[in-house]
């Protein structure tokens, strides 16, 4: 992003933590609206816009020179709440409780496995190029929601795009959690 954009955000009173919390608020409003309108296309579009604040908060912090440990912590916690809210809303509307449960628990364990290792030893954030990190999870969920609202799958598949995306997320997040567990084991055991 260019400097003028961050200067404008700063003049408008934006802070990185405010953007983080604004992103959470937008996700919660989007999920609540989905409970009423039940349109996966609109949820996908609104989630894509809402989670874009996830990238803006860190960029603004770097541009303002206000990067803090608490800001990084707040961002990580808010990320988990955003994912939980999205999967809860989808499960509520579709009735696909099991696959949503597996997707959200896999996402949570993926984050937890790295965070817990960081308690035991220093962890380099750039050395964790795993299968289903948060950006990939968000993109896959948004694609599943948008395509579900636009393109019907062939009848012989017996499911919808969103269900297919949720299955990939459920399997992929747990595979990533196992991948991180095995890496942590190698690092701790030596």
N, C-alpha and C positions, 0 to 999 in steps of 0.2 A: 504494500500500500504506500501511497505517497505521503510525504510529510504534511501537505496541506490538509489531507483528510484527518490525520491525527490531531493537527492543530485545531481543526474545526470541532472534533469531538471533545477536546480539552476545553475549548471556549464554551461549549454547551454544558459543561459540568460533568462530563463523562469521566469515570475512573474505571480502571480494570475490574475492580470488585463489583461496581455497579453494573457493568456490562455482563459479568458472570451471572449476577442475580437477575438481571433483565432477561437473559437467555433462559434461565430456569422458569421465570414467570411466563414467558411466551410459550415454552413447552407445556407447562401446566394448563394454560388457557387453551392451547391447541388440542391437548388430550381431552379436556373437559368438553370442548366443542364437538370433538369426534364422538363422544358418548351420545350427543344429541343428533348430529347430522349423519353419522355412520358412513361417511364418504371417504374411502381410503385415499383417493387422489388428493383431496384437500388436506388430509392429515399429512401425507407425504410432503406436499409442497410447504405446508406450514412448519413441519419439523425441519426441513432443509433450511428454511429461513431462520428459524429459532436457534438451531445449533450453530449457525454461522457466527453467533456471538462467542462461541467457544474459541474460535480462531482470533477474533477481534480483541478479546480481553488480554491475551498474552502479548499480542503485537502492540497494543496500546501501552501496556506496562513497559515494554522494551523501548518504545518511542518516547515515553515520558521519563524513563529512567527510574521507574517506581516498582521494579520487580521485587517481590517479597516472598518469603517462604510461606507466609499465611495465604497469599494470593494463589500460589500454586496448590496449596492444600485445599482451599475453598473451591478452586476450579475442579479438582479431582472429586471432591465430595458431591458437588453439584452435577458433575457428569453422571455419577451413579444414580442420583435422584431423577435425572432426565430419562435415563434408560429404563429405570423401574416404572416411571409414570407412563412411558410409551408402551411398554409391554403389558402393563396392567390395563390400560385403556383398550388395547387391541384384544386382549383376552376377554375383557368384559363384553365387547361388541361382538366378537366372533364366536366365543365359547371355546376357543382353542387354548384352554388353560394349561395343559401339559406341555405343549411345544413352547408356549410363552414362558412358562416356568423354567424349562430347560435352557432357553435362550438367555433369560435374565440371570439365572444362577451361573451359567457358563461365563457370561460377561463379568459378573461380580468376582468369580474365582480367578479369572484372567488378571484382573486388576490386583486382587488380594495377593496372589502368588508372588508378584514382583514386590509389592509393598511390604509384605511380611519378610521377604529375604533382606530388604533394605534395613530391617531392624537388626538382623544378624551380622550384616557386613555392608560395606559401601557398594552401591550399585550404580553403574553407568547407565543412564536412561537411553543412550543411543545404541547400546549393545543388545537391545531386545527387539530385533526385527521379526516379530511373530506374525502368525497367520491372520488372526482376527483381532487386531487392535481396534481401539475405539473408532478411528476414522473409517476403517473398512466396515465395521459393524453398522455405523450410521448410514453410510452410502448404500449398503446392501438392504437395510430396512427401508430407506427412502425409495429405492428402486422397486422393491417389492410392493410397497404401498401405491406408488404411482402407476406401475404397470398393472396392478390388480384393478385399478380404477379405469384403465384404458384398454387392456388387451385380455380377452378371455383365453385361457389355455384350452388345448384340445380336450374333448370329453374323455378320451381314453386315459388321460393322466389322472383323472378323478380328483383334481384339486385346483386351487387358485394360485396365482403368482405369489400372493402374500403368504399363503401357507407354505409354499415351496421355499420362499426366502426365510421364513421362520425356521423351517427344518434345517436349512443350510446354516443359519445362525446358531441353532441349538447344537448341531454337531461340530461346527467350526469353533465355537467358543469353548466347548469342553475339550476339544483337541488342543486348542491353544493353552488352556489351563494346564493340561497334562504336559505339553511342551515346556511351559514355564516351570512346572514342578520338577521335571527331569533336569532342566538346566540348573535350577536352584540346588538340586541334590548333587550334581557334579561340582558346583562351586563350593558347597559346604563340606562335602566329604573329601573332595580333592581328587 
